[in-house]
Amino acid sequence: METKYWLRLLHDTDYLTVIMFKSLHSDADELGKMLFTILRSTNRLKSPNRQQPNDC
């Protein structure tokens, strides 16, 4: 994830303290997990093998 690269760079150049870095890095991990889950479930819904409900 590109965000983690920039966070690491900011930490390595002393723009972020260790506490700030750990907090933001953890937040980035959680956001990445949420986005991955959303993409995975969206792709499942769009899957051509999925049966479409009948319009009654």
FENVEN-V9072 format. One record per pair of residues at least 4 apart in sequence whose ideal C-beta (glycine too) atoms are under 7 Angstrom apart, sorted by sequence separation. I is the first residue (numbers start at 1). J is the second residue. D is the distance in whole Angstrom. If there is no record, write none. Layout:
i->[I:I]
j->[J:J]
d->[D:D]
This chain:
i->[2:3:4:5:6:7:8:9:16:17:18:19:20:21:22:23:24:25:26:27:28:29:30:31:32:33:34:35:36:37:38:39:40:41:42:43:10:11:16:45:10:7:11:7:7:7:4:7:4:3:1:1]
j->[6:7:8:9:10:11:12:13:20:21:22:23:24:25:26:27:28:29:30:31:32:33:34:35:36:37:38:39:40:41:42:43:44:45:46:47:15:16:21:50:16:16:21:21:24:25:25:28:28:28:28:32]
d->[7:6:6:6:6:6:6:6:4:7:6:6:6:6:6:6:6:7:7:6:6:6:6:6:6:6:6:6:6:6:6:6:7:7:6:7:4:5:5:7:5:7:4:6:5:6:6:6:6:5:6:5]
